[in-house]
Amino acid sequence: MFCVVFWNIGGKSPQSGIVRLITALQRQEDADVIALAECSEGVIGSLLRALNPKSQTWEWIQTQSRVSVLVRGPQSAITEINNHEYYSILAVQRPQHIRLLIGVAHIISRVYHEFDDVDEEIKALADSIRDAEVQVGHTNTVLLGDLNANPFAQGVVTARGLHAVMPRAVAMQGGRQVLHRVYSYFFNPMWKFFGDGTTSPPGTCYYAPEGSHRAFHWNMYDQVLIRPGLLPYYANDSVQIVHTLGTNSLTKANWIPDRDVGSDHLPIRIRLSC
Amino acid sequence: MPTAPMLDLWPDDLVGGPVPSSPIGVLRQQGEALGARTHNFVHGEVQTSDSGDGKRFTHFLMLVAPFLRLRRALLKVTQGLEPYPATVVETELTKEPNQNEWSRDVNNERELQDCLREFFNEPRVKQFVRTVINLSNDVVGPENGNA
């Protein structure tokens, strides 16, 4: 199994208890890679101490983006091969396992930018992923991050963007030709978490609408997307929105993320059998 | 999608069999040992280059301190096609002015280990590595303990 967790920790300080929660997240999910947004170096330092109490196992990958990445095992197995301020694309090579690409992203905030700006940045991310796939010669790619966009946003669904589709069967077709260009699909499992009556929160962050005509209340800004080449290693429970860590709930009433405990975003994880 | 088995034309005896710990293995181990002592605030990595004609290899033990954005070569080990003999040489990082570079020839793994122990205990080397560890610790406040 190979497990990656992503969490936008909302700028929490090392003294806030967030380090204990991230450590618990790693242990609960048995994560091999921890990707964090809005994370200070103080938190990284405290995390390294917590994750490496006696021996050297976890290392901080010095990404050139604003996403912090810690990895278990020899650092040389993971290399950042493409980056921008808003994302890093990491090549993963493990002995006796298939090669992987992991994209981790924290796209610009809707608080300060328009929908169109967010979509354009996501398209730039998609271009970088396609470039990285050409560079490494495979498309065993998984993307995790706070896209600051929902699964139905232009940048996420359009062919020139991430081209992420809801049905697995469609994604398995590999790609689609649009106006003489072929675009690979991503499978977007986050759609299944939408709606009432699910067994986990219907999004990863909640914003009270405050008078806007358009309001979703719940948003699925934190997403995991998977290329078709990795779907043989994917199961229906491979992707989860994490809302409890042991006996600690990360949410308050109605599953709304409890910033007093954790962050205003919930963590997400993917586990692949490869 | 699963792919067909890969055609492998490499000879069966290319890898495996009894091989003594090569300089690169010994250096990597020491890099990890430093990381284990510092929660990986400071650790060592090995960077290898060849001589161009494929007959000599040079391994640099890189001192890496991520919080300081510091990555410097601490030591250089040169070998031929066989792991030993090898030559261990300090770098500009610790070389004392107006003196020859610290250098040793080693003929086996044990001699290399003895040589590294001697170098790591040189006062100027200890002082530099200790300073890097202390600076890295400053990233996290004292209320969170020290590495």
Boltz contact constraints between the chains, C-beta under 6 A:
constraints:
  - contact:
      token1: [A, 14]
      token2: [B, 144]
      max_distance: 6.0
  - contact:
      token1: [A, 41]
      token2: [B, 67]
      max_distance: 6.0
  - contact:
      token1: [A, 41]
      token2: [B, 139]
      max_distance: 6.0
  - contact:
      token1: [A, 42]
      token2: [B, 140]
      max_distance: 6.0
  - contact:
      token1: [A, 45]
      token2: [B, 139]
      max_distance: 6.0
  - contact:
      token1: [A, 45]
      token2: [B, 140]
      max_distance: 6.0
  - contact:
      token1: [A, 46]
      token2: [B, 140]
      max_distance: 6.0
  - contact:
      token1: [A, 46]
      token2: [B, 144]
      max_distance: 6.0
  - contact:
      token1: [A, 48]
      token2: [B, 39]
      max_distance: 6.0
  - contact:
      token1: [A, 48]
      token2: [B, 40]
      max_distance: 6.0
  - contact:
      token1: [A, 49]
      token2: [B, 39]
      max_distance: 6.0
  - contact:
      token1: [A, 52]
      token2: [B, 39]
      max_distance: 6.0
  - contact:
      token1: [A, 52]
      token2: [B, 40]
      max_distance: 6.0
  - contact:
      token1: [A, 55]
      token2: [B, 36]
      max_distance: 6.0
  - contact:
      token1: [A, 56]
      token2: [B, 32]
      max_distance: 6.0
  - contact:
      token1: [A, 56]
      token2: [B, 35]
      max_distance: 6.0
  - contact:
      token1: [A, 56]
      token2: [B, 36]
      max_distance: 6.0
  - contact:
      token1: [A, 56]
      token2: [B, 40]
      max_distance: 6.0
  - contact:
      token1: [A, 59]
      token2: [B, 40]
      max_distance: 6.0
  - contact:
      token1: [A, 60]
      token2: [B, 66]
      max_distance: 6.0
  - contact:
      token1: [A, 62]
      token2: [B, 66]
      max_distance: 6.0
  - contact:
      token1: [A, 232]
      token2: [B, 2]
      max_distance: 6.0
